Amino acid sequence: MRVCELTGKRRNVANNVSHAHNKTKKHQRPNLQYKRVFLPERNVHIRMRLSTRAIRNINRMGLEPYCKRLGIDYQQLVRKKLG
């Protein structure tokens, strides 16, 4: 399933509405990209699947402050990604 690792964004279920107002279900998928994020304190890159909004915020703020803003434990995230 396509889920952003930081924000938790996932697909949205919506309706296709025809001219006759017939409704059928459709899925709106988030724009997820694989991104290598650099961790300066460990001098390594980690590969994450992120929404483009999360990528913009990481570029603007940095990964650690963005995790703090989202309420994610940064150290636990790094340990999980590095093994």
C-alpha positions, 0 to 999 in steps of 0.5 A: 500500500502506498503510505508516506512514512512520515505523514501517514498519507494514504489513498483517498476514496472519492466519487467519479460523478458523471453528467447524469450524476451517476456516482462510481468509486475512485481512488486518489493516490498520494504523490509518493517518491523514494527519497534519500535523506542525509543524516548529518550526525551519522554521516549516512543517507537513509531511503524513505518513501515520502509524500512530496509535501513531506519532501518540501518540509524536510528541505525547508526545516530538516528531518529532525525538526519536521519529525518533532513537529509531527510528533514522531520519535526521531531516534526511533525512526533512525534506528528502524531505518539503519537496522 
